[in-house]
Amino acid sequence: KIKWFKTMKSIAKFIAKEQMKKHLGGE
C-alpha cells in the first residue's frame, strides 16, 4: 500500500511539472 502511495506521489509530481511547463511555454 505504501509503495503504491509513493508511486502516486511521484506521478503527481511529474504531472505537476509537465503542467507547469505547458503553462509557461504555452502562454
C-alpha positions in Angstrom: 0.0 0.0 0.0 2.7 2.5 0.9 4.6 1.6 -2.2 1.5 2.5 -4.3 1.1 5.8 -2.4 4.8 6.7 -3.1 4.2 5.9 -6.8 1.1 8.1 -6.9 3.1 10.9 -5.2 5.9 10.8 -7.8 3.4 10.6 -10.7 1.5 13.6 -9.3 4.8 15.5 -9.0 5.7 14.6 -12.6 2.2 15.7 -13.9 2.5 19.0 -12.0 5.9 19.6 -13.6 4.5 18.9 -17.0 1.5 21.1 -16.4 3.8 24.0 -15.3 6.0 23.5 -18.4 2.9 23.6 -20.6 1.6 26.7 -18.7 4.9 28.6 -19.0 5.6 27.5 -22.6 2.0 27.8 -23.9 1.5 31.4 -22.9 
